Amino acid sequence: MEQQIAERRLGIVGIVINDRRSSAKKVNEILGRYGDSIVARTGLLYESRGVHIISVFIDLSTNDLGALTGKLGMIPGVQVKSFLF
């Protein structure tokens, strides 16, 4: 994941986890692989909806963003949206 700064973009990845017990470990493992590209990460429990929400601010290429969101999106009970600046 070594790229020139010019190839990288700033963006946000929003993650909603419906079943923390079965999905959170996998989500954290994947995010850990992209740790060098994560600028900031916040998470919270949205108790009235029964979901956990994670926002991840990233600095990486569009190809790597696609790989990251694709891997996260394949986890059952996880929804992912992203956008780049």
Summary of the structure (lengths in Angstrom):
residues: 85
radius of gyration: 12.7
end to end distance: 19.3
largest distance: 42.7
contacts: 221
relative contact order: 0.33
helix: 38%
strand: 41%
